[in-house]
């Protein structure tokens, strides 16, 4: 769905199924989007380094995720004219803000995981 900035007559409402903010939220909070943003919050990465850092992501999914985040303005791509080709990825100021937000949630999840696992075990035992 193509929506121009001018088409946003009403304030963004993520609960409105037609609001373009839903697409942005999906990009930022997707499985790989979150992990890429968190990794790039640490430092700038080359593609192959980022793939190793975000364990489990395929080359195709990483490329798609980076392209989506770049299109939305969260990630900046810099291609260096060298042989072999070298491309670096870094967060933009908007990306840094998004990474801080999703990173906070991810780190909260890490801290709460033991309790969640205990809750699951108790639930399954009933």
Secondary structure, 3 states (H helix, E strand, C coil): CCCCHHHCCCCCCCCCCCCCHHHHHHHHHCHHHHHHHHHHHHCCEEHHHHHHHCCCCCHHHHHHHHHHHHHCCCEEEEEECCCCCEEEEEECHHHHHHHHHHHHHHHHHHHHHHHHHHHHHHHHHC
